[in-house]
């Protein structure tokens, strides 16, 4: 990450596809950490950091076709059968 952004509309880690949320575990409680991780550069980042590897997050539509849902239903039935035995 090259530095802090001065333009609020610039391409920052907050809107980058490579930004990953980090979570901490405290006993049985899991909470989000205030820092983030860049999966492209393998470094910790802040939401206001910028770099030249920024990519827009994709808004891919999930596959909800009848064939896919039928396959998922068959898989769930198989799992239930395995758990019953």
FENMORA-V498264 format. One record per pair of residues at least 12 apart in sequence whose ideal C-beta (glycine too) atoms are under 7 Angstrom apart, sorted by the first residue. I is the first residue (numbers start at 0). J is the second residue. If there is no record, write none. Layout:
# FENMORA-V498264
i:I j:J
i:I j:J
This chain:
# FENMORA-V498264
i:0 j:12
i:0 j:37
i:0 j:42
i:0 j:44
i:0 j:48
i:0 j:49
i:0 j:50
i:1 j:49
i:1 j:50
i:2 j:49
i:3 j:47
i:3 j:48
i:4 j:47
i:4 j:49
i:9 j:49
i:10 j:49
i:10 j:53
i:11 j:46
i:11 j:47
i:11 j:48
i:11 j:49
i:12 j:35
i:12 j:37
i:12 j:44
i:12 j:45
i:12 j:46
i:12 j:48
i:13 j:46
i:14 j:56
i:15 j:53
i:15 j:54
i:16 j:54
i:16 j:55
i:16 j:56
i:16 j:57
i:17 j:37
i:17 j:38
i:17 j:39
i:17 j:52
i:17 j:54
i:18 j:35
i:18 j:37
i:18 j:44
i:19 j:35
i:19 j:36
i:19 j:38
i:20 j:35
i:21 j:34
i:21 j:35
i:21 j:36
i:39 j:52
i:40 j:52
